[in-house]
Amino acid sequence: MGSALPIADPAPRSGLLPEGVTADPATPFGVYLHVPFCRVRCGYCDFNTYTATELRGARQDTYADTLIQEITMSAPILAAAGPLRPAQTVFIGGGTPTLLPAEDLGHMLGAVRGTFGVTADAEVTVEANPDTVTDDLAQRLREDGVTRLSIGMQSSVPHVLAALDRTHDPRNIATAVAAAKRAGLAVSLDLIYGAPGESLADWQHSVQTALALEPDHISAYALIVEDGTKLARQIRRGEVPAPDDDLQADMYEFVDDALAEAGYAWYEISNWAKTAQNRSRHNLSYWTGADWWGYGPGAHSHVGGVRWWNVKHPAAYAALLAQGASPGAGREHLSVEAQRTEAILLRSRIADGLDIAFLTAAQRTHVAALIADGLVEPAPALRGRIVLTRRGRLLADTVVHALTDRSDTPR
């Protein structure tokens, strides 16, 4: 969730979806709850987060109650578009959700459950900083229905964490994982590679440290320099080097090999799981075009081909809800062509692949060249699905560009 909001039509203060928009009852429905608080702002982070000095009157201690107002407001809006669906996934992200008391997280989850219901097998994830995870927290989250903890490990090397402005103690990663496992929670570890000063050996140490903890799921993201961040300013001033594309490619190949050897399978470019059941169902819902409502400042939502997003600052968010108004800032109603383009962009990222039926006849003519270039697996393509090779994963933008060339789109 980047900090810059898109430019689009204003969202109505009623929050109502455009006339005629309906939600398919068969489409999975998920919930995202955004907690925008952090103790420190990491230099690379472009997410909509706020430290204590940036809150400008917004209150962390009443945040859960404020977000629940949006949950309550959303129910009749969704009911107008079709039958309310129970949430199949719930994801509490941030920021650092575990900066809130466990009671507040449970209160928000209770509101989702009371408003929409959650399926019996729902995946309920909470993101956590390793320093905040204790046995008491993990057990309380489990009692409140959480099934999965996503721990922001990023690296196990102190100088790499320092380059990222991460303040957690790397020794607490193992402590957090152990606490989560004792509580019966599935565990995901998030890693970042390509930080200033990080060597291939540093990265290999972090990956091996993560594997030794035997998590159910690992995410490994290449560091991206976002405009407006501290890291972007440091690079512009020549204080630190920009990420090296070739080194990042070597790092990706290493983690892919190491995880495969340890029994993990890739299911999205930056995500690996021990089994299909350990995949992040919530994130898969984004990549496969499901419906979800994102609650909280700056959160994005998608229902029935309509996408919208909330005002960014927690104070503005709270003020609008206090007035009984929707906190929406803008929205767009995606055309059929835009939805097809997004499907190509997102579904081509996953191991299950993209159905070639999403492509126009002209776009399909590019598939043979992509296979010849070693970017697309030939066998799945013969069965009607586009699945990226590892080289294709490294050059995913090239694949998407070829498959969405507007000059080949029928007029």
NUKOL-788965 format. One line per field, with one value per residue (C-alpha): residue in one letter; x, y, z. Coordinates in nm, 3 decimals. Example, Ala and Ser with C-alpha at 12.3 -4.5 7.8 and 13.67 -1.06 7.14 Angstrom:
% residues 2
resn (a,s)
x (1.230,1.367)
y (-0.450,-0.106)
z (0.780,0.714)
***
This chain:
% residues 411
resn (m,g,s,a,l,p,i,a,d,p,a,p,r,s,g,l,l,p,e,g,v,t,a,d,p,a,t,p,f,g,v,y,l,h,v,p,f,c,r,v,r,c,g,y,c,d,f,n,t,y,t,a,t,e,l,r,g,a,r,q,d,t,y,a,d,t,l,i,q,e,i,t,m,s,a,p,i,l,a,a,a,g,p,l,r,p,a,q,t,v,f,i,g,g,g,t,p,t,l,l,p,a,e,d,l,g,h,m,l,g,a,v,r,g,t,f,g,v,t,a,d,a,e,v,t,v,e,a,n,p,d,t,v,t,d,d,l,a,q,r,l,r,e,d,g,v,t,r,l,s,i,g,m,q,s,s,v,p,h,v,l,a,a,l,d,r,t,h,d,p,r,n,i,a,t,a,v,a,a,a,k,r,a,g,l,a,v,s,l,d,l,i,y,g,a,p,g,e,s,l,a,d,w,q,h,s,v,q,t,a,l,a,l,e,p,d,h,i,s,a,y,a,l,i,v,e,d,g,t,k,l,a,r,q,i,r,r,g,e,v,p,a,p,d,d,d,l,q,a,d,m,y,e,f,v,d,d,a,l,a,e,a,g,y,a,w,y,e,i,s,n,w,a,k,t,a,q,n,r,s,r,h,n,l,s,y,w,t,g,a,d,w,w,g,y,g,p,g,a,h,s,h,v,g,g,v,r,w,w,n,v,k,h,p,a,a,y,a,a,l,l,a,q,g,a,s,p,g,a,g,r,e,h,l,s,v,e,a,q,r,t,e,a,i,l,l,r,s,r,i,a,d,g,l,d,i,a,f,l,t,a,a,q,r,t,h,v,a,a,l,i,a,d,g,l,v,e,p,a,p,a,l,r,g,r,i,v,l,t,r,r,g,r,l,l,a,d,t,v,v,h,a,l,t,d,r,s,d,t,p,r)
x (0.000,0.202,0.172,0.069,-0.300,-0.404,-0.572,-0.930,-1.293,-1.385,-1.557,-1.906,-1.946,-2.232,-1.982,-2.239,-2.112,-2.203,-2.557,-2.590,-2.275,-2.338,-2.118,-2.113,-2.209,-1.969,-1.669,-1.460,-1.472,-1.182,-1.117,-0.805,-0.766,-0.494,-0.313,-0.102,0.121,0.496,0.755,1.003,0.975,1.199,1.402,1.278,0.910,0.647,0.347,0.083,0.224,0.276,0.501,0.383,0.513,0.320,-0.027,-0.136,-0.424,-0.514,-0.542,-0.394,-0.592,-0.929,-0.823,-0.997,-1.331,-1.284,-1.210,-1.512,-1.727,-1.617,-1.695,-2.045,-2.093,-1.985,-2.246,-2.549,-2.329,-2.228,-2.581,-2.707,-2.476,-2.578,-2.602,-2.343,-2.069,-1.870,-1.502,-1.284,-0.969,-0.888,-0.550,-0.443,-0.148,0.036,0.236,0.286,-0.052,0.100,0.168,-0.203,-0.309,-0.419,-0.762,-0.797,-0.701,-0.953,-1.216,-1.169,-1.182,-1.497,-1.658,-1.577,-1.717,-2.030,-2.094,-2.017,-1.927,-1.612,-1.599,-1.512,-1.181,-1.101,-0.737,-0.681,-0.336,-0.169,0.159,0.407,0.743,0.961,1.021,0.648,0.569,0.538,0.373,0.087,0.029,0.042,-0.195,-0.441,-0.439,-0.509,-0.800,-0.943,-0.942,-0.605,-0.459,-0.137,0.140,0.344,0.671,0.879,1.223,1.373,1.730,1.929,2.240,2.268,2.430,2.163,1.883,2.054,2.068,1.693,1.634,1.488,1.523,1.429,1.681,1.758,1.770,1.401,1.306,1.356,1.174,0.875,0.857,0.871,0.594,0.372,0.427,0.352,0.021,-0.063,-0.026,0.109,0.422,0.533,0.865,0.915,1.263,1.404,1.712,1.932,1.974,2.267,2.583,2.423,2.646,2.540,2.695,2.482,2.171,2.264,2.304,1.957,1.792,1.961,1.865,1.503,1.503,1.646,1.333,1.113,0.835,0.535,0.580,0.853,0.821,1.135,1.104,1.362,1.425,1.257,1.354,1.030,1.016,0.984,1.148,1.456,1.638,1.562,1.705,2.017,2.078,2.018,2.277,2.525,2.529,2.443,2.449,2.135,2.034,2.237,2.002,2.251,2.319,1.946,1.899,2.172,2.000,1.666,1.819,1.984,1.666,1.465,1.720,1.758,1.385,1.324,1.594,1.427,1.090,0.922,0.749,0.707,0.345,0.395,0.707,0.810,0.636,0.708,0.513,0.574,0.239,-0.050,-0.239,0.036,-0.004,-0.136,-0.497,-0.552,-0.277,-0.390,-0.730,-0.562,-0.377,-0.687,-0.932,-1.150,-1.348,-1.220,-1.287,-0.986,-1.060,-0.843,-0.666,-0.524,-0.669,-0.779,-1.088,-1.231,-1.586,-1.758,-1.504,-1.501,-1.182,-1.161,-0.929,-0.957,-0.811,-0.456,-0.417,-0.565,-0.697,-0.885,-1.011,-1.145,-1.303,-1.504,-1.633,-1.728,-1.947,-2.114,-1.941,-1.745,-1.367,-1.328,-1.094,-1.128,-1.246,-1.254,-1.494,-1.273,-1.364,-1.369,-1.041,-0.882,-0.997,-0.846,-0.516,-0.506,-0.578,-0.280,-0.058,-0.154,-0.233,0.084,0.272,0.139,0.248,-0.106,-0.063,-0.274,-0.549,-0.462,-0.834,-0.772,-0.569,-0.698,-0.611,-0.346,-0.194,-0.167,0.071,0.339,0.331,0.551,0.824,0.806,0.852,1.145,1.305,1.283,1.035,0.728,0.711,0.624,0.429,0.167,0.131,0.029,-0.238,-0.367,-0.189,0.098,0.340,0.665,1.002,1.247,1.399,1.046,0.994,1.307,1.180,0.809,0.765,0.891,0.634,0.348,0.453,0.449,0.108,-0.059,0.077,-0.208,-0.123,-0.249,-0.575,-0.889,-1.048)
y (0.000,0.292,0.634,0.814,0.778,0.731,1.009,0.914,1.012,1.134,0.880,0.981,1.059,0.805,0.534,0.376,0.182,0.309,0.231,-0.109,-0.258,-0.598,-0.839,-1.199,-1.417,-1.685,-1.450,-1.492,-1.201,-1.095,-0.823,-0.615,-0.415,-0.148,-0.043,0.259,0.291,0.232,0.305,0.423,0.492,0.259,0.442,0.227,0.218,0.384,0.240,0.461,0.455,0.710,0.741,0.907,1.249,1.233,1.158,1.525,1.459,1.107,0.869,0.523,0.424,0.477,0.353,0.014,0.180,0.419,0.140,-0.054,0.244,0.187,-0.185,-0.102,0.155,-0.089,-0.357,-0.182,-0.063,-0.419,-0.549,-0.310,-0.481,-0.836,-1.083,-1.032,-1.292,-1.427,-1.341,-1.626,-1.435,-1.154,-0.980,-0.727,-0.536,-0.212,-0.048,-0.267,-0.409,-0.560,-0.210,-0.214,-0.415,-0.769,-0.673,-0.409,-0.653,-0.901,-0.626,-0.550,-0.917,-0.954,-0.673,-0.848,-1.170,-1.003,-0.801,-1.050,-1.376,-1.567,-1.910,-2.206,-2.247,-1.876,-1.770,-1.489,-1.327,-1.066,-0.895,-0.854,-0.701,-0.971,-0.752,-0.740,-1.113,-1.285,-1.608,-1.408,-1.212,-1.519,-1.713,-1.424,-1.384,-1.755,-1.731,-1.443,-1.652,-1.564,-1.859,-1.716,-1.475,-1.292,-1.184,-0.901,-1.063,-0.876,-0.992,-1.167,-0.953,-0.649,-0.411,-0.495,-0.427,-0.097,-0.003,-0.063,0.133,-0.180,-0.163,-0.515,-0.745,-1.028,-1.271,-1.205,-1.358,-1.710,-1.612,-1.481,-1.789,-2.020,-1.827,-1.842,-2.215,-2.282,-2.102,-2.317,-2.038,-2.090,-1.880,-1.671,-1.486,-1.175,-1.110,-0.820,-0.847,-0.587,-0.342,-0.098,-0.280,-0.626,-0.889,-1.219,-1.388,-1.169,-1.272,-1.639,-1.615,-1.460,-1.723,-2.010,-1.853,-1.832,-2.193,-2.316,-2.178,-2.399,-2.149,-2.259,-1.977,-1.737,-1.412,-1.263,-0.920,-0.726,-0.384,-0.119,0.246,0.444,0.816,1.032,0.787,0.850,0.582,0.756,1.080,0.901,0.746,1.076,1.244,0.962,0.856,0.493,0.292,0.210,-0.157,-0.360,-0.540,-0.818,-0.880,-0.886,-1.143,-1.359,-1.322,-1.429,-1.734,-1.830,-1.805,-1.992,-2.277,-2.287,-2.295,-2.559,-2.778,-2.735,-2.845,-2.510,-2.441,-2.100,-2.004,-1.632,-1.453,-1.350,-1.618,-1.981,-2.227,-2.573,-2.698,-2.560,-2.521,-2.288,-2.040,-1.696,-1.724,-1.355,-1.240,-1.493,-1.323,-1.002,-1.181,-1.368,-1.075,-1.156,-0.895,-0.736,-0.434,-0.257,-0.076,0.200,0.514,0.474,0.122,0.004,-0.202,-0.384,-0.506,-0.596,-0.424,-0.103,-0.005,0.270,0.393,0.587,0.919,0.872,1.042,0.877,1.213,1.283,0.925,0.951,1.294,1.171,0.866,1.082,1.282,0.961,1.002,0.750,0.796,0.719,0.952,0.829,0.540,0.399,0.169,-0.062,-0.124,-0.477,-0.404,-0.272,-0.579,-0.805,-0.615,-0.643,-1.015,-1.056,-0.848,-1.032,-1.388,-1.422,-1.378,-1.698,-2.057,-2.164,-1.942,-1.725,-1.878,-1.796,-1.725,-1.389,-1.282,-1.147,-1.339,-1.078,-1.095,-1.473,-1.435,-1.320,-1.644,-1.844,-1.578,-1.574,-1.950,-1.924,-1.660,-1.893,-1.673,-1.900,-2.273,-2.462,-2.758,-2.553,-2.322,-2.621,-2.690,-2.333,-2.167,-1.920,-2.007,-1.817,-1.987,-1.865,-1.638,-1.519,-1.440,-1.225,-1.051,-1.051,-0.690,-0.791,-1.070,-0.845,-0.574,-0.826,-0.962,-0.624,-0.439,-0.197,-0.182,-0.541,-0.477,-0.477,-0.135)
z (0.000,-0.129,0.028,-0.293,-0.373,-0.739,-0.936,-1.018,-0.962,-0.612,-0.392,-0.271,0.097,0.103,0.013,-0.221,-0.519,-0.868,-0.977,-1.137,-0.979,-0.833,-0.644,-0.762,-0.462,-0.592,-0.582,-0.265,-0.021,0.199,0.456,0.505,0.829,0.815,1.133,1.031,1.339,1.358,1.626,1.362,0.991,0.793,0.529,0.240,0.338,0.119,0.306,0.464,0.817,1.095,1.396,1.718,1.610,1.280,1.416,1.447,1.684,1.570,1.864,1.872,2.181,2.007,1.664,1.687,1.764,1.472,1.226,1.349,1.250,0.890,0.918,1.041,0.763,0.492,0.560,0.402,0.112,0.033,0.094,-0.174,-0.425,-0.335,-0.047,0.225,0.202,0.495,0.487,0.365,0.461,0.702,0.701,0.964,0.819,0.860,0.992,1.294,1.402,1.717,1.850,1.935,2.239,2.156,2.290,2.018,1.743,1.882,1.898,1.526,1.433,1.641,1.442,1.114,1.249,1.381,1.064,0.787,0.955,0.865,0.709,0.929,0.747,0.720,0.703,0.954,0.941,1.159,1.065,1.349,1.433,1.598,1.904,1.982,1.979,2.315,2.426,2.578,2.256,2.033,2.258,2.279,1.900,1.862,2.104,1.898,1.582,1.425,1.235,1.092,1.196,0.932,1.095,0.949,0.964,0.663,0.748,1.019,0.959,1.191,0.940,0.680,0.931,1.015,0.645,0.630,0.953,1.109,1.486,1.591,1.754,1.508,1.803,1.860,1.526,1.664,1.984,1.787,1.565,1.867,2.044,1.736,1.695,2.063,2.017,1.715,1.459,1.109,1.052,0.755,0.745,0.529,0.386,0.180,-0.041,-0.207,0.083,0.066,0.167,0.164,0.005,-0.145,0.161,0.391,0.199,0.208,0.586,0.623,0.403,0.590,0.923,0.809,0.687,1.017,1.188,0.965,0.889,0.685,0.434,0.322,0.126,-0.029,-0.188,-0.385,-0.232,-0.446,-0.410,-0.382,-0.457,-0.147,0.091,0.301,0.102,-0.228,-0.089,0.037,-0.305,-0.483,-0.259,-0.319,0.047,-0.030,-0.353,-0.549,-0.557,-0.807,-1.051,-1.126,-0.757,-0.682,-0.961,-0.804,-0.467,-0.615,-0.779,-0.451,-0.245,-0.509,-0.513,-0.134,-0.073,-0.338,-0.184,0.156,0.018,-0.042,-0.375,-0.535,-0.597,-0.671,-0.786,-0.433,-0.226,-0.136,0.079,0.223,0.094,-0.109,0.220,0.348,0.063,0.161,0.051,0.122,-0.111,-0.373,-0.364,-0.484,-0.764,-0.882,-0.882,-0.581,-0.385,-0.066,0.152,0.297,0.624,0.763,0.638,0.289,0.254,-0.092,-0.175,-0.476,-0.526,-0.852,-1.076,-0.868,-0.687,-0.425,-0.152,0.172,0.279,0.402,0.738,1.048,1.172,0.848,0.845,1.199,1.135,0.836,1.018,1.318,1.077,0.951,0.615,0.411,0.440,0.068,-0.121,-0.478,-0.692,-1.043,-1.224,-1.425,-1.788,-1.927,-2.103,-1.782,-1.592,-1.857,-1.844,-1.465,-1.489,-1.721,-1.491,-1.172,-1.276,-1.478,-1.146,-0.991,-1.042,-1.129,-1.432,-1.659,-1.869,-2.231,-2.281,-2.107,-2.410,-2.737,-3.053,-3.138,-2.790,-2.814,-3.106,-2.858,-2.658,-2.894,-2.880,-2.499,-2.493,-2.737,-2.514,-2.215,-2.028,-2.040,-1.970,-2.292,-2.148,-1.953,-2.256,-2.468,-2.205,-2.229,-1.936,-1.921,-1.641,-1.600,-1.598,-1.337,-1.599,-1.671,-1.305,-1.310,-1.624,-1.543,-1.659,-2.004,-2.022,-1.915,-2.160,-2.445,-2.346,-2.296,-2.598,-2.668,-3.036,-3.058,-2.873,-3.091,-3.135)
***
